[in-house]
């Protein structure tokens, strides 16, 4: 599959993360809430934008806001249980796995 636009790349990332996570918030288990595919490591800090499932986790709005504390604070603060290492563990991934997958992925070729 060839992804040609940023919108297609983002949608492919979201679909892969949601499918892997069974459309459930991986932190609290919420099923009927609006989910977001959260980049565990900021997409600007990963090769090719980090649009790989190894760097994404399905989070409800509440959990997403708590996970964003890490990014918003410039990686100085985090909510307990929402540090990137904790989130990677929830999806059986790691920063190194996410980096490698992102580095190997050509963002224009799904």
N, C-alpha and C positions, 0 to 999 in steps of 0.2 A: 504494500500500500504506500503510495506517495502522498505525503502531506505537504501541501504547497503554501498554506497560509498560517499565520500565527494562531488564528481562530481554530483551524483544524488540529494543530499541534496541541493546543490547550484542551480541546474536546477529547482528543485521543487519550491524553493524560488522565483527565477526569474519568472517562469511561473505564480505563484500565484499573484505576484506583478503586472506584466504586464497585466494580465487578469483583475484584479480589476481596474486598471487605464486605461483600454481600449487602451492600447498600445500608450499612449500619455504622453508627459512630463507633470507632474502635476504642475510644476512651471510656464512654459512659454507656454504650449499648443502645442509645436512642435509635428507634427505627422510623418513626413518623415525623421526623423533623427535617428541616432543610439542611442538607449536607453540603460541605465544601471539600474539595480535594486540596488539602493543605500541603504546601512544600515544607518538609521538615527542615531542610537546610535551604535558606533563601535561594531562590532561583538565580539571583545575580552572583551568587558565590559558587555556582556549579557550572561545569562545562555544558555548553548547549542549552543552558537554562534549567537544567535539572528536571526536565519533563519526562521522568521515568517513574514507574510504579515504586521502585526501590526508595524513592525520595518523597513519596506521597502517602498521605493517610486520610481516610474519611473521618471528618469531624463535624459534629452538629455546631450550630452557631455559638452556643455557650462555650463548648470545649475549644472551638476555633479561636475565640477571643482570648481564652486563657493561654493557648499555645502561642499566640501572636505577641504576648508580653516579651518573650525572648527576642524576637526580631525588633519590636518597637523600642526596647531598651538598649539596642546596640549590643546585644548578647551579654548584658551585664546582670540582668535579673530574669527569673523564671518562676512560674507557679509550680509548686511541688507536684511532681508527676507529669509535668508538661515539658521538661527539658528535652531537647532533641534526642538524647540517648534513650530516654524513656519511651518516646514515640517510635523510634526505630525498633526497639525491642517488641513493641506491640505488633509490628508487621514482619518480624523476623528478618530485619535488615540492619544495616549500619551505615555510618557516614562513608566508610570505605567502599561498601557495596554500591551505594547510591552514586558515589563519585565515579567509580569504574563503569557502571551502567550508563551514566550520563556522558562520560567521555567517549564511550564506544558508539553511542547513538548519534546518528546524523539526524538532526532535527527536521530535515526535509524528507526523510525516509523512515516511516513508521516502524 
